[in-house]
Amino acid sequence: MTTSNTVRFSQLVAERADSEKTFKPTADMASNARKAKEMRDSVPDSQKGMTAVGLRRMNQLINREPLSLETVKRMYSFFERHEVDKQSKEWKEGKSKGEQGWLGWGGDAGFRWSRSIVKQHSDKKVNEAEEKKSKKSGKDTALAKKAEESGISKSKLEKVYKRGIGAWDVSPKKTTPQEWAMGRVNAFIKDYPKVRFDKDLV
């Protein structure tokens, strides 16, 4: 497996781990869902709110069933869309379809809970992206400095580096792909122009 495939495989494993995570609703969310059920049961059919999906979510919360990350994301999306309903005349009069739905999805407690989880996972992805960008920037800076000091063009050193990344699969696994690649660059500079590897770049 090439390094790029190894990295992609690691990303897929991490994404699958995230998708398999579950989150247990809080007691406050379950309490709000019960209020929604009681409210809905107390009004005529014409005033009953909530879709089939909303009713299923309400029952999940009442039973405090663990929810997947994707479900939590859908909950957060629901709250983002429907927060404006709290300003309606019907809501203020009480027992509106909007209020039933809001409580059925966990109410304010559910909004805070889902927002916290979504933010946590969003921050994680941002941090991973920034770390990847930082590593790339660090590599570019190092190669630029080595090119200036050695008099060998940066484009040549980048090719050596990429070949080092590709060769890591058959190297002793005491180093990272990046360390192995930079070691190959250092050897290339040290032996230049009588290099053992990458002779086509001389």
C-alpha positions, 0 to 999 in steps of 0.5 A: 500500500502506497503512503497516500493510500495509507493516509487515505485508509487512516482517514477512512478508519477515523471517519468510520469510528466517528460514524459508529460513535453514539451519544446518550441524550440527557435527562433534561432532553428526555423530560422535554420530550415527555412534555411534548408527548403530553402536550400533543396528547392533550390537543385535538388532532387538528392541533397535533404537530410533528412529522413521523420523523419527529415522533420517532425522535421524541420516542428515542429521547424519552427512552434515552436511546443512544444516537449516532453522530449523523442523527445528532447533526440532524437534530442540530440542523432542526434546531437551527431552522426552527429557533425562529418559531419561538417568536411566533404568536402561536408559540406564545399562546401555548401548545403550538405545533412548533412548541410540540416539535421543539420539545419533541426534539429535546427542547433547549437542552437538546439544542445545547447538547447537539450544538456542543457535539457538532462543534466538538467534531467540527473543531476536530476536523479543523484542527486536523486540517490545520495540522496537515497544513502546518506540516506541509508548510514546515516541509516546504520551508525546510526544503527551501532552506536546504535548497538555498544552503546547498545550491540545489534547486528546490524543485529537485529536492521536492522530487527527492522528497516525494520519492522518499515518501513513496519508498517509505513502504519498504523502509524500516518502520522506525521513522515516519514517512516524512522523516524518511523522505527528509533523510533521503533529501539530506543524503542526496545533498550530502553526496551530490553530485555523486549520489547513490539514488536519484541519479537522474536528478543530477 
